[in-house]
Amino acid sequence: MNHRNLPTVCEGALAILPLSLAVIPWGILTGALAIQAGLSNVQAQCLSLLVFAGAAQLSGIGMIAGGISVHSIFGSTMVISARHLLYSMVFRSHVESLKLPMRAGIAFVLTDEMFVVSEAHTKAKGAFSSTFALSSGITFYLIWNIATFAGIIAGSYFSDLESLGLDFAIVATFIAMSFDQIKSKPEVVTVLVAGVSSVVLKPLFSESYILIATIIGMVTGYSLLMFIDSKSKVST
């Protein structure tokens, strides 16, 4: 690696470190549940090494434990990970001029956390840095796998790690990532409406309340944005 890139590498690693530490309980829970679902130590670790998608891993582990078919697991994983299509659309203009190995590396370590810190860096610097994106993604990848390994060891000795509330790390991580992005009135309204809707709809639609609440929040926020935009055009 060119020594001139080392400051950017360190900057990327440090930028994602808080989010990496925040998901350690999530990684521990993922590793432990994989063992409890009947996977071997190697299989459980390979989920993080090869799949590297926390939400999809947890969903897949639960479905494996329930004896769900492979086709259903793949289908669920595709739906859960569909948001990465949006991330890749944003990154496309950034990476299209890069060589294939660099594009493939960035694509593999592209997570919610890496996307957030990379886009923040791009806005701050006025230009996309592939070195920053890759180093932040690799840092997160390493810490996630270390956390999973710790969970695998813990899962071999303790059978009820879920009672510790480690899954709250999932909620806390996404709150931390999105909080700084909520700046306009439509965004605030979107978050509030989606949150309230999820609470109201959970007893009625236990399996799809999150998806429905998300759509309601998005439609409400978009409608408010269009209203504000039309009102500003009239006033001018």
N, C-alpha and C positions, 0 to 999 in steps of 0.2 A: 504494500500500500504506500502511496506517495505520502511522505511526511507532512506535506502541506495540508493533507486532509485530516490529520490527527485532531486538530482543534474542533473541527466539525463533527468528527466521530464522537469525541467526548461530550460535545454539546448535545448531540442527539441522545446519547445514553443518559445524560443527566436530566434532559427534558422529560423523558418518559419514566424515569425512576420512581417518582411518587405514585403514578398509576400502576407501575409494576408491583410495588410493595403493597398497594391496596388490594390487588387481586390474589395475593398469596393465600389468604383463607379460602378463596374460591378454588384455587388450584389444589390445595390440600383436600378439600371436600371432593373434588372431581376424582382425584387418585384413590381416595378411600372408598368412594361409592363404586368405582370400577372393580375393586377387589371384592367388595360385598356382592356385586352383581355376578360374580363367578369368573371374572377374567383373571388370567395369570399376571404376575408382576410385569412380565415382558409385554404382554398385550396391553395392559393398562398404561404403561409408559409410552408405547407406540401410538396410542391415541393422541397424546400430546405432541409427540415427535412428528407424526405424519399428518394428523387431522388439524391440530392447532386451532381449535375454535371452541372456546369454553362453553357457550350456550348449546352449541350443537353436540358437544361431547356429553354434557349432562343429560340432554334429551336422549341421545343415543344409548347411554348407559341405562337410563330408566326403561327404555324400550327393550334393550337386551335382557334386562332382569325380568321383564314381563313376557318374554318369549315372542316378541313381535317379529314379523318377517323382515328380511334384509331390504326388500323393496320399500317397505314402509319407513324403515330407518333412513334410507337414502332420500326418500321423498320429504320426510320431516327435516332432514339436514338441509336440503335445498331451499325449503321455505324459510327456515330460520336464518340461513346465510344469504338470503336474497338481497339484503341491504348492501352487501359487498358489490353488487352490480352498480349501485349508485356511487360508491367510493371509486370503483374502477373507471367510471365515466369521468369523474373529476380528475383522476390521476392520468388518464389517457393522454391529455395534452402535455402533461409534465414529462412522461417517459417515452413517448413515441420515437424520439430521436436517439434513445439509448440503445446499447447493444443488448441482444437477447438475454445473456446471462444476468445482467443487471435488472432488466425488466422482470425476469422470472423470479429473481431473489426478492425484489420489492413486492411482487404479487403474492409470494408465499407468506411473507411476514406482515401483510396488510391486515391489520385488525382495527377495531373501533379506536383503540387507544393510539395506535401508530398514526392513523388518519388524522386524529384530532391534533396531536402535537406537530405533525408534519405540515398541516395546513396553517396552523398558527405561526410556524416558522416561516412558511412561504409568504404569508401576509406581512410579517414583521420585516423580512429581508427584501421583499419585492421580487423574489425569484425562488423557484423550486430547487432544492438540493437533494440529489439522489443519495449522496453520502450520509446526510442527516437522516433521511427517511429510512435507509437500510440499517444504519447503526441503531436507531431507536427501535426499529422492528426486531432486530437480532437481540438487543438487550431484553426486550419484553419476552421474546421466545425463550431465552435462557432461564430467566427467572420463573416463567410459567412452568417450565419443565422441572426445575428444581423443586418448586412447590408441589407439583404432581407427584414427584418421587417421594417427597416427605409424606404426602397423603397415602401413598401406597404402603409405606412402612407403617404409618399410623393405623391404616385400615386393617393391617394384619394382626394388630393387637387390641384395637378398640372397635366395637361393633355399633356404636351409636353416636358417631361424630355429628350427625345432623342436629342432635339436641343442643349442640353448642351454638347454633345460630350462625354458622360460618357462611351460609348462603346469603346473609345480609350484605356480604362483600360485593355481590353482584349488583345489588341496588345501589350501594354506596359508590361503586365505580362509575356507573352510568350517570348518577347525579353529579359526580365530580367532573365528568367529561362535558356534560351538557350545560352546567350552571353558567359558565363563562360565555356561552353562546346565546343566552337568553337576554336580549338587549332591547328589542322593540315590543310595542304593545301586542301585535299579532302573535309574536312568539310566546309572550307571557300568557295570553289567552289560550293559545294552543295547548300549552303545558297544563294549565289549570283545568281546562275542559276535559282533556284526555285523562288527567288524574282522577277527577271527580267521576267521570263516566266509568272508569275501570272499577271504582269502588261500588258504584250503583249497579253495574251490570254483572259483577262477579257472581252473585247468588242466582242470577237468571241464566247466564251463559258461562258455565264454569270452564269450558274448554276453549272458548273463543272470545272471551270478554276483552282481552288485551288488544286483539286485532280490531274488534269493533270500536273500542275506545280510541284507538289510534286513528282510525278513519274519521271518527266524529271530531276529534281534536284537529286533525289536518284540514278538514272541510271548514270547520269554524274559523280557524286561523286564516285560511286562504280567503274566505268570504270577507273577513274583517279587513284583510290587506287590500282586496279589490275595492271595498267601500272607501277606505282611506285614500286610495289612489284616485278614485273617481272624484271624491270630494276635493282633493287638492287640484285636480285639473279644472274643475268648475270654478274654484276660487281664483285661479290664474287666468 
